[in-house]
Structure formats: structure tokens, C-alpha cells
Amino acid sequence: DIFRSGLPFPFSLRAPASPGFSVEGALCCKFRGAPAACLKARLDGEEVSVFALAAAGLDRFPMAAERFTEKGDEVRCTVEGLNFVMVRRAGVVTTAVGRKTSEELFALVRQLAAGP
């Protein structure tokens, strides 16, 4: 598992994912200096990006932190035709971005956020 040793928080691709989900690329990176997992994937043939970072890193993303404060542990929004969903579980924020419906993206992210 590429993420086992590269991240300071738990995230694994061994968790069950939605039918029709396939990973085309995966890497550890940094978003605004915060360690993150990044996936280029497809969900039922459509491109989807998935990101995970420690919830403690939300201070680097004030708009997202504000949404979690307002809405709780599951947040959605649409920007320029792309749906963004974020789920905060066990100290990790998992985000999916794509043209799939928010409900389809939430189903994927909830499964990934549940862990192995």
C-alpha cells in the first residue's frame, strides 16, 4: 500500500470502494505544506480525484474549515460544474471531486474514509 509509510495519518486503498471504482494513479504529496494522499481515479468511467489529509491540516484551508464548522462532518459544494464532497472521520478529511453526483461521490468517500 503506497500510503502506509508515506503519510502521518491512516489512509489505505485496501478499504472496499464503490463498484466501478478504479485507481489510475496514486501518490503522496503536500497541499499547502500538509501531507496528503492523492488519487487519480475513475468511477463508472468518469474521472474522479480523491484527496485525503489530516484534519489538523484544515487550518491551511480556511474555507473548508469554515464549511465543516457550519455543516458538520460531511460537506458538499459545486464549483464550475464540479462536485466537491468532503468527509471528516477519525482525524482524516477525505475529499472527492468530479462530475458524478454528490450522492455518488459521498458513497465513494464514505467507504474510503471507513478505512481497512
PESULPE-V411587 format. One record per run of one state. SS is the DSSP state (alpha for helix, beta for strand, coil for the rest). FROM is the first residue (numbers start at 1). TO is the last residue. If there is no record, write none. Layout:
# PESULPE-V411587
[[SS,FROM,TO] [SS,FROM,TO]]
This chain:
# PESULPE-V411587
[[coil,1,20] [beta,21,31] [coil,32,33] [beta,34,43] [coil,44,45] [beta,46,54] [alpha,55,60] [coil,61,61] [alpha,62,71] [coil,72,73] [beta,74,79] [coil,80,81] [beta,82,89] [coil,90,91] [beta,92,98] [coil,99,101] [alpha,102,114] [coil,115,116]]
